[in-house]
Amino acid sequence: MKIALIGYRCSGKTVAGRELAARLGWRFADTDKAVEARAGKGVAAIFAEDGEKAFRALEREEIAKLAEADECVIAAGGGALHDRANVAALKKGAKVIWLETSAEGLARRARADENAKRPPLTDLPLEEEIRAVLARRTPLYKAAADCIISTDGYTEGEVVERILSYLELIGAIKPRKGEKRGG
């Protein structure tokens, strides 16, 4: 069993994924970090020096490897779902959870997150870019998701609680006695 977290950049996949993996006692994998480790450089450098096509090829290979993992929480790159092979690999033996966040929330987080220095995807200003790209990706996220968890107005801990509640509800994990669950 795996949990694959999908969503736009700054939706909280990495932060929630790390906490979720720790709570479950599972491994955590961030596909962007795996690609960076393999390439020996950051995502922005890969895009600038090698192009998006090279990044997507590395991403596809890393996601294919993770398809064979067990007891793993995967934070997938925001654009990974453009590739049908990635969708199939992420869904293999996994529950796919879309961390849905409004364009306003994503823009606010991107401005606040110093680590969010990612390559621009368009020539548009930040909020316009988010709206445009999110409009293209939303149908992909919806189609791949087994569950949609809204992150707007919730802390990372509350998002993790909502994910755990969903997993308990569907029987993917056993209820933990004595632990408080939020909804």
Backbone as CSV, one residue per row, in Angstrom:
resi,resn,N_x,N_y,N_z,CA_x,CA_y,CA_z,C_x,C_y,C_z
1,MET,0.849,-1.192,0.000,0.000,0.000,0.000,0.883,1.240,0.000
2,LYS,0.469,2.194,-0.802,1.144,3.488,-0.874,0.095,4.580,-0.825
3,ILE,0.548,5.764,-0.489,-0.273,6.964,-0.565,0.474,7.911,-1.493
4,ALA,-0.182,8.369,-2.543,0.416,9.339,-3.456,-0.320,10.658,-3.284
5,LEU,0.415,11.684,-2.911,-0.150,13.020,-2.757,0.120,13.799,-4.035
6,ILE,-0.950,14.340,-4.614,-0.834,15.115,-5.840,-1.382,16.510,-5.596
7,GLY,-1.014,17.440,-6.460,-1.510,18.803,-6.367,-0.479,19.776,-6.897
8,TYR,-0.906,21.007,-6.973,-0.061,22.081,-7.489,1.086,22.352,-6.515
9,ARG,2.163,22.933,-7.022,3.283,23.302,-6.148,2.774,24.201,-5.019
10,CYS,3.315,24.028,-3.855,2.948,24.768,-2.634,1.597,24.342,-2.064
11,SER,1.073,23.194,-2.492,-0.189,22.715,-1.923,0.020,21.986,-0.609
12,GLY,1.268,21.713,-0.250,1.574,21.078,1.031,1.921,19.606,0.937
13,LYS,2.174,19.106,-0.264,2.444,17.684,-0.452,3.661,17.217,0.337
14,THR,4.735,17.974,0.302,5.962,17.555,0.973,5.820,17.626,2.487
15,VAL,5.321,18.725,3.000,5.182,18.884,4.449,4.198,17.866,5.009
16,ALA,3.013,17.783,4.400,2.014,16.817,4.866,2.501,15.392,4.645
17,GLY,3.174,15.156,3.525,3.679,13.822,3.227,4.687,13.331,4.243
18,ARG,5.605,14.205,4.638,6.595,13.820,5.660,5.906,13.461,6.975
19,GLU,4.976,14.312,7.392,4.273,14.057,8.652,3.424,12.791,8.560
20,LEU,2.737,12.615,7.458,1.913,11.426,7.274,2.773,10.160,7.323
21,ALA,3.891,10.175,6.616,4.793,9.017,6.626,5.298,8.734,8.039
22,ALA,5.663,9.775,8.767,6.135,9.587,10.138,5.042,8.986,11.013
23,ARG,3.829,9.481,10.879,2.705,8.967,11.680,2.403,7.508,11.369
24,LEU,2.548,7.128,10.102,2.274,5.751,9.692,3.476,4.822,9.891
25,GLY,4.659,5.411,10.109,5.875,4.615,10.201,6.331,4.110,8.836
26,TRP,5.985,4.872,7.785,6.316,4.513,6.416,7.456,5.387,5.897
27,ARG,7.965,5.024,4.759,8.981,5.801,4.050,8.301,6.987,3.361
28,PHE,9.044,8.081,3.202,8.557,9.238,2.461,9.439,9.447,1.244
29,ALA,8.833,9.743,0.102,9.584,10.035,-1.123,8.974,11.243,-1.814
30,ASP,9.816,12.188,-2.151,9.415,13.386,-2.900,10.006,13.237,-4.295
31,THR,9.166,13.170,-5.313,9.680,12.902,-6.663,10.605,14.012,-7.154
32,ASP,10.319,15.259,-6.806,11.214,16.349,-7.219,12.589,16.181,-6.588
33,LYS,12.637,15.823,-5.313,13.923,15.624,-4.620,14.668,14.433,-5.214
34,ALA,13.938,13.373,-5.582,14.576,12.207,-6.198,15.199,12.581,-7.541
35,VAL,14.493,13.392,-8.317,15.022,13.848,-9.603,16.257,14.716,-9.375
36,GLU,16.185,15.625,-8.413,17.340,16.491,-8.110,18.549,15.668,-7.706
37,ALA,18.340,14.672,-6.854,19.451,13.825,-6.402,20.066,13.079,-7.583
38,ARG,19.231,12.581,-8.442,19.714,11.829,-9.601,20.473,12.725,-10.572
39,ALA,19.964,13.941,-10.783,20.585,14.861,-11.741,21.766,15.614,-11.144
40,GLY,21.839,15.662,-9.826,22.919,16.400,-9.171,22.734,17.897,-9.226
41,LYS,21.485,18.329,-9.445,21.184,19.764,-9.471,19.703,19.972,-9.229
42,GLY,19.338,21.200,-8.901,17.961,21.527,-8.571,17.039,21.532,-9.779
43,VAL,15.745,21.526,-9.487,14.722,21.529,-10.541,14.911,22.733,-11.456
44,ALA,15.109,23.920,-10.878,15.280,25.126,-11.697,16.474,24.989,-12.630
45,ALA,17.568,24.420,-12.150,18.761,24.231,-12.983,18.503,23.199,-14.080
46,ILE,17.775,22.141,-13.759,17.452,21.137,-14.778,16.629,21.785,-15.890
47,PHE,15.609,22.549,-15.502,14.779,23.231,-16.503,15.627,24.180,-17.347
48,ALA,16.480,24.973,-16.688,17.271,25.982,-17.394,18.336,25.361,-18.294
49,GLU,19.017,24.330,-17.808,20.150,23.759,-18.539,19.770,22.623,-19.486
50,ASP,18.794,21.817,-19.087,18.472,20.614,-19.854,17.081,20.653,-20.487
51,GLY,16.227,21.524,-19.961,14.876,21.659,-20.485,13.857,20.816,-19.737
52,GLU,12.592,21.183,-19.938,11.505,20.480,-19.254,11.421,19.020,-19.691
53,LYS,11.684,18.755,-20.956,11.598,17.381,-21.460,12.551,16.454,-20.688
54,ALA,13.758,16.912,-20.441,14.736,16.115,-19.685,14.259,15.910,-18.253
55,PHE,13.709,16.966,-17.644,13.183,16.844,-16.286,12.062,15.800,-16.255
56,ARG,11.126,15.883,-17.199,9.981,14.967,-17.216,10.417,13.521,-17.433
57,ALA,11.463,13.295,-18.212,11.970,11.928,-18.410,12.518,11.367,-17.099
58,LEU,13.286,12.179,-16.373,13.816,11.748,-15.075,12.674,11.506,-14.083
59,GLU,11.698,12.392,-14.099,10.542,12.261,-13.215,9.804,10.949,-13.486
60,ARG,9.596,10.638,-14.759,8.901,9.403,-15.142,9.650,8.180,-14.612
61,GLU,10.972,8.185,-14.731,11.785,7.063,-14.242,11.690,6.927,-12.726
62,GLU,11.739,8.037,-12.016,11.668,7.987,-10.548,10.290,7.524,-10.077
63,ILE,9.245,7.982,-10.726,7.888,7.562,-10.353,7.696,6.077,-10.660
64,ALA,8.253,5.592,-11.758,8.155,4.163,-12.094,8.828,3.318,-11.006
65,LYS,9.949,3.772,-10.483,10.624,3.052,-9.387,9.731,3.008,-8.153
66,LEU,9.107,4.131,-7.843,8.262,4.212,-6.648,7.001,3.367,-6.777
67,ALA,6.600,3.036,-7.982,5.418,2.190,-8.181,5.611,0.820,-7.544
68,GLU,6.851,0.423,-7.358,7.155,-0.888,-6.771,7.305,-0.823,-5.251
69,ALA,7.295,0.356,-4.680,7.483,0.518,-3.237,6.244,0.085,-2.471
70,ASP,6.432,-0.225,-1.209,5.326,-0.542,-0.320,5.494,0.306,0.930
71,GLU,4.392,0.606,1.583,4.399,1.447,2.782,5.233,2.700,2.551
72,CYS,4.779,3.456,1.579,5.487,4.666,1.170,4.474,5.774,0.917
73,VAL,4.801,6.979,1.358,4.024,8.173,1.036,4.835,8.933,-0.008
74,ILE,4.201,9.192,-1.142,4.874,9.834,-2.269,4.291,11.227,-2.484
75,ALA,5.161,12.224,-2.541,4.761,13.575,-2.933,5.156,13.728,-4.389
76,ALA,4.170,13.742,-5.279,4.438,13.828,-6.718,4.570,15.280,-7.147
77,GLY,5.420,15.509,-8.109,5.576,16.846,-8.661,4.261,17.345,-9.244
78,GLY,4.049,18.646,-9.190,2.785,19.243,-9.607,2.384,18.941,-11.035
79,GLY,3.345,18.798,-11.932,3.040,18.538,-13.331,3.165,17.080,-13.734
80,ALA,3.427,16.202,-12.784,3.654,14.786,-13.092,2.461,14.131,-13.775
81,LEU,1.264,14.627,-13.503,0.069,13.969,-14.024,-0.192,14.250,-15.499
82,HIS,0.621,15.090,-16.117,0.495,15.299,-17.560,0.912,14.046,-18.325
83,ASP,1.658,13.163,-17.673,2.142,11.935,-18.293,1.289,10.766,-17.800
84,ARG,0.593,10.114,-18.706,-0.297,9.003,-18.324,0.455,7.865,-17.654
85,ALA,1.714,7.658,-18.040,2.520,6.609,-17.400,2.714,6.928,-15.917
86,ASN,2.886,8.192,-15.597,3.028,8.589,-14.190,1.742,8.325,-13.421
87,VAL,0.616,8.645,-14.019,-0.673,8.416,-13.359,-0.835,6.931,-13.066
88,ALA,-0.580,6.092,-14.058,-0.710,4.641,-13.872,0.236,4.147,-12.785
89,ALA,1.470,4.629,-12.779,2.445,4.203,-11.769,2.034,4.664,-10.380
90,LEU,1.568,5.906,-10.266,1.158,6.420,-8.957,-0.054,5.669,-8.411
91,LYS,-0.946,5.243,-9.274,-2.156,4.551,-8.838,-1.918,3.072,-8.526
92,LYS,-0.775,2.546,-8.944,-0.472,1.124,-8.742,-0.309,0.830,-7.242
93,GLY,-1.295,0.144,-6.681,-1.232,-0.228,-5.261,-1.267,0.960,-4.318
94,ALA,-1.881,2.045,-4.759,-1.871,3.273,-3.956,-3.250,3.901,-3.894
95,LYS,-3.418,4.731,-2.892,-4.533,5.661,-2.825,-3.948,7.015,-3.206
96,VAL,-4.563,7.652,-4.190,-4.088,8.943,-4.672,-4.960,10.026,-4.050
97,ILE,-4.304,10.957,-3.372,-5.014,12.024,-2.668,-4.572,13.366,-3.231
98,TRP,-5.559,14.112,-3.725,-5.295,15.448,-4.257,-5.418,16.449,-3.123
99,LEU,-4.330,17.156,-2.848,-4.355,18.251,-1.881,-4.746,19.508,-2.660
100,GLU,-6.033,19.772,-2.647,-6.606,20.874,-3.416,-6.441,22.183,-2.647
101,THR,-5.913,23.172,-3.329,-5.687,24.489,-2.732,-6.096,25.551,-3.738
102,SER,-6.736,26.606,-3.252,-7.168,27.682,-4.145,-5.959,28.402,-4.741
103,ALA,-6.177,29.054,-5.872,-5.114,29.828,-6.516,-4.594,30.912,-5.579
104,GLU,-5.503,31.534,-4.826,-5.087,32.577,-3.874,-4.197,31.985,-2.786
105,GLY,-4.592,30.824,-2.276,-3.802,30.157,-1.248,-2.435,29.740,-1.758
106,LEU,-2.387,29.227,-2.979,-1.115,28.816,-3.576,-0.187,30.014,-3.767
107,ALA,-0.734,31.127,-4.250,0.080,32.330,-4.460,0.616,32.855,-3.132
108,ARG,-0.230,32.850,-2.107,0.192,33.314,-0.781,1.337,32.431,-0.252
109,ARG,1.184,31.124,-0.382,2.224,30.197,0.086,3.508,30.347,-0.723
110,ALA,3.381,30.520,-2.034,4.569,30.658,-2.878,5.364,31.905,-2.504
111,ARG,4.653,32.993,-2.224,5.349,34.226,-1.827,5.995,34.087,-0.455
112,ALA,5.380,33.323,0.434,5.887,33.174,1.801,6.998,32.135,1.915
113,ASP,7.075,31.224,0.959,8.012,30.105,1.045,9.302,30.420,0.303
114,GLU,10.339,30.671,1.049,11.632,30.971,0.437,12.168,29.778,-0.346
115,ASN,11.748,28.564,0.013,12.210,27.363,-0.682,11.418,27.102,-1.958
116,ALA,10.433,27.936,-2.232,9.563,27.717,-3.395,10.133,28.363,-4.657
117,LYS,11.394,28.552,-4.697,12.035,29.145,-5.873,12.069,28.100,-6.977
118,ARG,11.000,28.045,-7.705,10.866,27.060,-8.767,10.797,27.790,-10.093
119,PRO,11.116,27.092,-11.155,11.096,27.779,-12.450,9.685,28.215,-12.807
120,PRO,9.537,29.422,-13.349,8.208,29.835,-13.797,7.749,28.917,-14.924
121,LEU,6.461,28.683,-14.982,5.899,27.803,-15.999,5.364,28.579,-17.198
122,THR,5.221,29.895,-17.005,4.751,30.787,-18.075,5.460,32.128,-17.904
123,ASP,5.136,33.060,-18.761,5.677,34.421,-18.640,4.729,35.320,-17.851
124,LEU,3.684,34.759,-17.302,2.672,35.530,-16.582,3.122,35.862,-15.168
125,PRO,2.556,36.898,-14.559,2.791,37.163,-13.144,2.302,35.959,-12.315
126,LEU,2.831,35.806,-11.113,2.606,34.623,-10.290,1.147,34.180,-10.202
127,GLU,0.245,35.058,-9.754,-1.157,34.645,-9.568,-1.825,34.273,-10.885
128,GLU,-1.511,35.003,-11.948,-2.089,34.670,-13.255,-1.570,33.319,-13.740
129,GLU,-0.278,33.074,-13.519,0.303,31.787,-13.905,-0.382,30.647,-13.153
130,ILE,-0.545,30.811,-11.855,-1.182,29.766,-11.055,-2.579,29.478,-11.578
131,ARG,-3.354,30.522,-11.822,-4.720,30.322,-12.338,-4.724,29.593,-13.680
132,ALA,-3.837,30.003,-14.584,-3.791,29.404,-15.921,-3.356,27.943,-15.866
133,VAL,-2.305,27.667,-15.134,-1.791,26.294,-15.064,-2.752,25.415,-14.272
134,LEU,-3.299,25.953,-13.198,-4.259,25.194,-12.393,-5.499,24.832,-13.217
135,ALA,-5.924,25.727,-14.085,-7.083,25.438,-14.947,-6.803,24.233,-15.849
136,ARG,-5.570,24.116,-16.334,-5.209,22.966,-17.178,-5.032,21.688,-16.367
137,ARG,-4.517,21.821,-15.146,-4.201,20.631,-14.354,-5.374,20.100,-13.532
138,THR,-6.330,20.945,-13.194,-7.437,20.507,-12.336,-8.140,19.259,-12.867
139,PRO,-8.468,19.172,-14.158,-9.106,17.934,-14.641,-8.209,16.700,-14.466
140,LEU,-6.899,16.876,-14.591,-5.969,15.757,-14.399,-5.959,15.310,-12.944
141,TYR,-5.918,16.279,-12.028,-5.931,15.958,-10.599,-7.233,15.245,-10.229
142,LYS,-8.358,15.775,-10.707,-9.665,15.171,-10.405,-9.750,13.742,-10.918
143,ALA,-9.288,13.533,-12.133,-9.379,12.204,-12.748,-8.518,11.171,-12.022
144,ALA,-7.383,11.586,-11.504,-6.463,10.651,-10.851,-6.803,10.404,-9.388
145,ALA,-7.467,11.355,-8.745,-7.662,11.307,-7.293,-8.704,10.285,-6.850
146,ASP,-8.344,9.551,-5.814,-9.305,8.706,-5.103,-10.031,9.530,-4.044
147,CYS,-9.379,10.602,-3.616,-9.915,11.463,-2.559,-9.372,12.871,-2.771
148,ILE,-10.204,13.851,-2.481,-9.777,15.251,-2.553,-9.838,15.828,-1.155
149,ILE,-8.709,16.370,-0.713,-8.622,17.012,0.603,-8.304,18.484,0.364
150,SER,-9.213,19.355,0.769,-8.963,20.788,0.660,-7.977,21.190,1.749
151,THR,-6.997,22.005,1.371,-6.011,22.455,2.357,-6.253,23.901,2.795
152,ASP,-7.129,24.608,2.091,-7.392,26.010,2.444,-7.974,26.091,3.852
153,GLY,-7.353,26.910,4.684,-7.853,27.127,6.037,-7.460,26.051,7.036
154,TYR,-6.645,25.090,6.627,-6.219,24.026,7.528,-4.707,24.082,7.720
155,THR,-4.256,23.748,8.914,-2.818,23.625,9.158,-2.338,22.316,8.535
156,GLU,-1.029,22.160,8.403,-0.486,20.912,7.875,-0.928,19.733,8.735
157,GLY,-0.902,19.912,10.050,-1.325,18.844,10.960,-2.785,18.467,10.758
158,GLU,-3.631,19.460,10.531,-5.049,19.179,10.285,-5.250,18.464,8.950
159,VAL,-4.450,18.814,7.958,-4.526,18.132,6.670,-4.149,16.662,6.851
160,VAL,-3.107,16.400,7.599,-2.686,15.018,7.854,-3.788,14.270,8.594
161,GLU,-4.412,14.901,9.578,-5.520,14.261,10.297,-6.657,13.916,9.350
162,ARG,-6.960,14.799,8.418,-8.028,14.555,7.450,-7.667,13.375,6.542
163,ILE,-6.398,13.277,6.147,-5.949,12.148,5.332,-6.062,10.846,6.127
164,LEU,-5.608,10.868,7.372,-5.681,9.664,8.210,-7.126,9.238,8.425
165,SER,-8.010,10.191,8.617,-9.434,9.866,8.784,-9.987,9.192,7.536
166,TYR,-9.629,9.706,6.372,-10.057,9.095,5.116,-9.524,7.662,5.007
167,LEU,-8.239,7.484,5.290,-7.631,6.152,5.178,-8.277,5.156,6.145
168,GLU,-8.627,5.620,7.334,-9.331,4.759,8.296,-10.732,4.433,7.780
169,LEU,-11.402,5.428,7.259,-12.774,5.260,6.773,-12.865,4.196,5.678
170,ILE,-11.901,4.179,4.784,-11.930,3.208,3.685,-11.245,1.888,4.057
171,GLY,-10.730,1.796,5.275,-10.098,0.558,5.727,-8.679,0.360,5.234
172,ALA,-8.052,1.404,4.741,-6.675,1.299,4.260,-5.681,1.206,5.415
173,ILE,-6.049,1.787,6.556,-5.252,1.654,7.780,-6.208,1.331,8.920
174,LYS,-5.660,0.708,9.939,-6.478,0.363,11.107,-6.663,1.593,11.977
175,PRO,-7.861,1.733,12.562,-8.064,2.857,13.478,-7.093,2.755,14.648
176,ARG,-6.612,3.863,15.083,-5.675,3.905,16.212,-6.449,4.305,17.447
177,LYS,-6.536,3.387,18.366,-7.300,3.653,19.606,-6.594,4.710,20.430
178,GLY,-7.409,5.589,20.983,-6.880,6.611,21.882,-6.325,7.814,21.164
179,GLU,-6.207,7.752,19.818,-5.723,8.909,19.085,-6.895,9.726,18.576
180,LYS,-6.811,11.004,18.759,-7.883,11.888,18.287,-7.793,12.013,16.769
181,ARG,-8.926,11.962,16.128,-9.000,12.141,14.685,-9.863,13.347,14.373
182,GLY,-9.373,14.155,13.479,-10.162,15.302,13.027,-10.849,14.966,11.731
183,GLY,-11.705,15.858,11.257,-12.396,15.577,9.997,-12.248,16.701,9.109
